[in-house]
Amino acid sequence: MGEIMAFQVRVRVNKNEIKVLSVASSSEEFEQFTIGGLKERALSFFPSVNGRFKFVYIRLNIDTGILEDSQTFESCNIEHLSVLIIVLQVPGGRGTV
């Protein structure tokens, strides 16, 4: 098996769609990549909301915890080709009940 040329994560952008996002060219760079950096790159999947909305949180599909922007992939145990779920914060609604 050959060497990995691009380290990637899979991002679920809606109920039926998963996109692949290249985030690093080495394992060291991948491990130090941050959740905040992922959010910035993932905005390209949402051109109609780019710059107008912020992400509420990003979470692993196996974890219910909210990930902080400063956390690294290594600290979150995110591996090459992990699936991450992105949830967008959008204005509107009635607030909390």
Residue pairs with C-beta under 8 A, 6 or more apart in sequence:
4 27
4 80
5 25
6 22
6 24
6 25
7 22
7 23
7 24
7 25
7 26
7 27
7 29
7 30
7 80
8 20
8 21
8 22
8 23
8 80
8 81
9 20
9 21
9 23
9 38
9 73
9 78
9 80
9 81
9 82
9 83
9 84
10 18
10 19
10 20
10 21
10 81
10 82
10 83
10 84
11 18
11 19
11 20
11 21
11 42
11 45
11 83
11 84
11 85
11 86
12 18
12 61
12 83
12 84
12 85
12 86
13 19
13 42
13 45
13 46
13 86
18 83
19 45
21 38
21 41
21 42
21 45
23 30
23 33
23 37
23 38
23 41
23 73
24 30
24 33
30 73
30 80
31 72
31 73
31 74
32 72
32 73
32 74
33 72
33 73
34 69
34 70
34 71
34 72
34 73
35 58
35 67
35 68
35 69
35 70
35 71
35 72
35 73
35 76
36 69
36 70
38 58
38 84
39 55
39 58
39 69
39 86
42 55
42 58
42 86
43 49
43 50
43 51
44 50
45 86
46 53
46 88
49 88
49 90
53 88
53 89
53 90
53 91
54 89
55 86
55 87
55 88
55 89
56 87
56 88
56 89
57 66
57 67
57 87
58 67
58 84
58 85
58 86
58 87
59 65
59 66
59 67
59 84
59 85
59 87
60 67
60 76
60 78
60 82
60 83
60 84
60 85
61 83
61 84
61 85
67 76
73 79
78 84
